[in-house]
Amino acid sequence: MDEWFKNYAKIKARPSSHQTYRGYIDNHIKPNIGKLPLEKLTSLELQRLYKKLLEKGRIDRTESKRQPKGLSPKTVRNIHQIIASAMKLAKEQRLITTDPTEGCALPKLEHREMKTLPVEQLTSFLREAKDSGVFEIVLCGAGHRPSEGRAAGPEVGGY
């Protein structure tokens, strides 16, 4: 994985992705399958890894004490993508004859419905934001330009 990261990912991936990849490799991939010879890595070994990560893959840190012990399906899929990219390169370089990632079943993504404030609470929140002088900042944080708040009219922006 280190060779893939150094000679492939650092060249192909955005610099902002490097730290994320490095964390996945150092915290999840190498400790679990790093000692396996490349040609011994199978789809079954990867399935076991993914199952373990889903159940108890979270690294013990102060900020993660209240979170579930397992990684999210999205994170496990991201880790799979890193391994798959490394395996694709290994196959292209003829280091392996088959790609063990090709036979893996990936966890389904969780699609949670967005929770929104009821109209009364949203109106109260926006009014308080305006009264405290942070209305434009709130709108910018929500992805709007301040001019859009003024255009929304008095019922939203209080203008």
C-alpha positions in Angstrom: 0.0 0.0 0.0 2.9 2.3 0.7 4.3 1.9 -2.8 0.8 2.5 -4.3 0.4 5.7 -2.2 3.8 7.1 -2.8 4.1 6.3 -6.6 0.5 6.4 -7.7 -2.0 8.1 -5.3 0.3 11.1 -4.6 0.6 11.7 -8.3 -3.0 11.0 -9.4 -5.1 12.2 -6.4 -5.8 15.7 -5.2 -3.4 16.9 -2.4 -6.4 17.3 -0.1 -7.1 13.5 -0.4 -3.5 12.5 0.6 -4.1 12.8 4.3 -7.4 10.9 4.1 -5.8 8.1 2.1 -2.8 8.0 4.5 -5.2 7.7 7.5 -7.2 4.9 5.9 -4.0 3.0 5.0 -2.3 3.5 8.4 -5.3 3.0 10.6 -7.3 0.3 8.8 -5.7 -1.3 5.8 -2.1 -2.0 7.0 -3.0 -3.2 10.5 -5.5 -5.7 9.2 -4.1 -7.0 5.9 -0.7 -5.3 5.6 1.3 -8.5 6.5 -0.5 -10.6 3.9 1.6 -11.2 0.8 -0.1 -9.5 -2.2 -0.7 -12.8 -4.1 -2.4 -14.3 -0.9 -5.0 -11.6 -0.6 -8.4 -12.9 -1.6 -11.9 -11.6 -1.9 -12.8 -13.6 1.3 -10.0 -11.8 3.2 -11.3 -8.5 2.1 -14.9 -9.4 3.0 -13.6 -10.3 6.5 -11.9 -6.9 6.7 -15.0 -5.0 5.6 -17.1 -6.9 8.1 -14.7 -6.2 10.9 -14.5 -2.5 10.0 -18.3 -2.2 9.9 -18.6 -3.9 13.4 -15.6 -2.5 15.3 -13.3 -0.5 13.0 -13.5 2.9 14.7 -10.2 4.0 16.2 -10.4 4.8 19.9 -10.1 8.6 20.3 -11.6 11.0 22.7 -13.8 12.6 20.1 -15.2 9.2 19.0 -16.2 7.8 22.4 -19.9 8.4 21.9 -20.0 7.1 18.3 -20.7 3.5 17.3 -17.7 1.2 17.3 -18.0 0.4 13.6 -17.2 2.5 10.6 -20.0 3.8 8.3 -20.7 1.9 5.1 -19.5 5.0 3.2 -16.1 4.9 4.9 -15.8 1.1 4.3 -16.6 1.8 0.6 -13.9 4.5 0.5 -11.4 2.0 2.0 -12.5 -0.5 -0.7 -11.9 2.1 -3.4 -8.3 2.6 -2.2 -7.6 -1.1 -2.1 -9.2 -1.6 -5.5 -7.1 1.1 -7.0 -3.9 -0.5 -5.6 -5.0 -3.9 -6.8 -5.7 -2.6 -10.3 -2.2 -1.2 -10.5 -0.7 -4.4 -9.1 -2.6 -6.4 -11.8 -1.5 -3.9 -14.5 2.1 -4.4 -13.3 1.6 -8.1 -13.4 2.3 -8.5 -9.7 -1.0 -10.4 -9.3 -3.1 -12.3 -11.9 -6.5 -11.7 -10.4 -8.0 -8.7 -8.6 -9.4 -9.7 -5.2 -11.6 -6.6 -5.0 -13.6 -7.7 -8.0 -15.5 -10.3 -6.0 -16.4 -8.2 -3.0 -19.9 -7.3 -1.8 -19.9 -3.8 -0.5 -22.1 -2.5 2.3 -25.2 -0.6 1.2 -25.1 3.1 1.8 -27.4 4.6 4.4 -29.7 7.2 3.0 -31.1 9.2 5.8 -33.8 11.8 5.2 -32.8 15.3 5.8 -34.4 16.8 8.9 -35.6 20.4 8.6 -37.0 22.9 11.0 -40.7 23.5 11.0 -41.6 26.9 9.5 -42.3 28.5 12.9 -38.9 27.5 14.2 -37.1 28.5 11.1 -38.8 31.9 11.1 -37.9 32.4 14.7 -34.3 31.3 14.1 -33.9 33.7 11.1 -35.5 36.6 13.1 -33.0 36.0 16.0 -30.1 35.8 13.5 -31.2 39.2 12.0 -31.7 40.8 15.4 -28.2 39.6 16.6 -26.5 40.8 13.4 -25.5 37.5 12.0 -28.3 37.0 9.4 -25.9 37.4 6.4 -23.4 34.9 7.9 -26.2 32.4 8.5 -27.4 32.8 4.9 -23.8 32.4 3.6 -23.4 29.3 5.7 -26.6 27.9 4.1 -25.1 28.5 0.7 -27.0 31.8 -0.1 -25.6 35.2 -1.1 -26.8 38.0 1.2 -28.7 39.6 -1.7 -30.8 36.4 -1.9 -32.0 36.9 1.7 -33.1 40.5 0.9 -34.8 39.2 -2.2 -36.7 36.6 -0.2 -38.8 39.3 1.4 -39.9 40.3 4.8 -41.3 36.9 5.9 -37.7 35.3 5.6 -35.2 38.1 5.9 -37.2 40.6 7.8 -36.5 43.3 5.2 
